[in-house]
Amino acid sequence: MQKFLSSKNVLILIIVVGLLSKLWALAITPEAAYNDSLYHLSIVKEILDQKTLSLPEIDVPPPLYYAFFASALILSQLSLTLFTSKMVPLVLSLVQLSLAFVVFRKLFPQHYLAALAFFVSVPWLTRFGAVNYTEAISVVFVFSSMFLIMKLQEKKQTFFLAILSLSTRLAIFLIMWNIITQGRSTFKY
């Protein structure tokens, strides 16, 4: 019993339970569970119907998620159905987990299972990863950026790291600017 309860086995058990909870949430959570998900799907449907993305006057998240989702459906020649609406969160979850494993293995070579167990068991990612939320692609980009930075550091590519650093500072500035300018209209209620 002592051997089974080793820290490595417990972490692997947490990871397995976390993965099963993600699959369970994906299987049972309807898209109507969260109203934003239906809004995101309606934008994807509009792109598929009109073959263009028209941004309304209201606040809309950056259109990359919609472009990604619609492009995947167009390239695969599938229509927007209940099954295909669940495929994008599934694919994004798999990419998130793969990138998290690679990044954590590089960052914490001795303790990557602990980091992965924490990541897999985060309720926010499990809950909202089961439906079409634009934040799912954000997690992919965060881990992709971390992976890119680590690869550039390994190869001592200081020029590209400097460019990436500048783009990061610009991104932070743009996020803050968006919060300042859009925040006022968002919190009028």
Buried (B, 14 or more C-beta within 10 A) or exposed (E): EEEEEEEEEBBBEBBEEBBEBBBEBBEEBEBEBBEBBBEBBEBBBBBBEEEEBEEEEEEBBEBEBBEBBBEBBEEEEEEBEEEBBBBBBBBBBEBBBEBBBBBBEBEEEEEBBBBBBBBBBEEEBBBBBBBBBBBBBBBBEBBEBBBBBBEBEEEEBEEEBEEBEEEEEEEEEEEEEEEEEEEEEEEEE
